[in-house]
Amino acid sequence: MASQFQIDNNGIGGTPFLTFTVDTTANKDFTQSDLDNNYSACVISGNNEIGMGAAGDKLFGKVVWVSQELQPGTTVPALCAVQARGVARFKYAAATPVVNQMVEVDGAGKVRQAAADADIAAGGHLMRGQVIAVDTTAGTCDVWLG
């Protein structure tokens, strides 16, 4: 029996948002244009700093806002807000995420299926973000950040 209701958990449990500075490394920063294109998957790149990271890095959260104020001498926003818990919707790249599996960043603001790894780092689980839904038409997945 079909239901008249659609399940949409995006954003549930996501607040409060955390404040970070934005990594100024070329092609690893976040701009409003990135967010407008739904390129929002981030990693911790320094002390209270986030960036896009490199392909295969551990997902931290979703950038939801960048400041209009720029870091001195750059075109990089000074601050951003990050959703680090709850359910976040991300664009994905190959390899397509799978429900009940983990994701990693692709290094360009998207997530992808986490690669297999026989070693678990001393700091704990290698990946973060369990996939709870995949929309192959929209190219997005919903991820439980914890």
Order of alpha helices (4+ residues) and beta strands (2+ residues): beta-alpha-beta-beta-beta-beta-beta-beta-beta-beta-beta
